[in-house]
C-alpha cells in the first residue's frame, strides 16, 4: 500500500533552507518506516535567482519570490520557515490561517513577546508546530537524556551549558541580519543561547531564577551583500562601517526548580572554539559531558560500588545509541550536523502523519523565550530575576 504524501514548502533558501530541504529529501532513505513521504512542492526566497536555483538543486516543483503564494498552494501541508527572525510572526500568522502545519527555526520570533503571540496563534488554529532545536537529536545527547530519566546519575546538582562560536570573531565579516536588532531581534541570545537554554530545560528541567549579563565586543561591521551568510568572510577593501545593534555575548547564573545550580554562556565573537555547543552535568551518583565539536562521543562517570572505575569513560557513537544505526552501522562511524536535521525532519513528519504533537514545538520555544526574557530583565536591572511564565507554554 502506497504511503500518503506530505507537501513541503520552504520559505527562505539560504544555508538553513538548503539544510532543511536536503533533510526532507533524505528522510525516506534513512528512515524507511516514516509513515508519509515528503514531497518538495515549492520554495520561496526574496532573491529571484536564489529561489530558482534552489528549486532546481533540491527538486522543488515551483519557486516563488513572494512567500504568500507558497502558503496559498493547496498542495502544501507543511510550511517550513528558515527566514530572518523578523518574518517569523507574519509567516506563522498566514500559514496557521491557511491550516498549514509549521516547522520554524529558532528562536520563533525576534523577542519573547512575539514568541508568545506565535504560540497563541498556532494553538487557536489547531495546527502542529515544530522548532529547530536540533542538538537534542544527537544520538549521544539522546543517550544522555535516557540515562538521566532512568535515574542513573541520581539527583542533578550542577549544570554548565555553553555555545561558543567563532562565526562573528572577525570584525570585518559583513553585517548580516543576525547583527541587526531590527531584523534579528536579540543577537547571541536569540541565535545561540536559545540552544543552550533549550538543552538545559530538556536535560535538567525548568529554571526558577537567574542573574545575567550581556556585552557587545564588536560594535561595527562592513555592509553585507544581499543574501550573504553570517559565515561569510570579511571584505578588507571596504572602508564603510555600519553599527552592530545587538549583543555578542550572554552569560547567566541559574537556579533550577529542582535545586540544581548552573551556568549558561553564549558568545559569537569568542576566539578559539569553532562551534562548541556543549554541556557538563553532575548528579549525586554520576556525571556526564558532551561537546558538539566531538558530537559522536559522550564522557560518562558512573563509578561502580567498589570504585574500580572511579573516573570518566569515553563512550563512542554506534548503532546501540538512538538513531545512529539509521546512518552508520557499527561503532565509531560518526554522524554530522545535517544528520541531526534529518532526524529532526523525521520526527515532525511522523507527528503530522499521525496527527500527534511532538516536542520541541512552539510551547518549548515559549519556555526558552521566558528564560530569555528573564535574562534581558536581569542584564537591564543588574539583578536576579524570577522566570515569569507567560502561559503560552
Secondary structure by P-SEA (a helix, b strand, c coil): cbbbbbbbbbccccaaaaaaaaaaaacccccccccbbbbbcbbbbccaaaaaaaaaaccccccccccccccccccccbbbbcccccaaaaaaaaaaaabbbbbbcccccccaaaaaaaaaaaaaabbbbbccccccccaaaaaaaaaaaacccccccbbbbbbbbcccccccccccccccccccccccccccaaaaaaaaaacccccccccccccccccccccccccccccccccccccbbbbbcccccccccccccccccbbbbbbcccccccccccccccccccccccccccccbbbbbbbcccccccbbbbbbbcccccccccccccccccccaaaaaaaaaaaaaaaaaacccccccaaaaaaaaaaaaaaaaaaaacccccccccccc
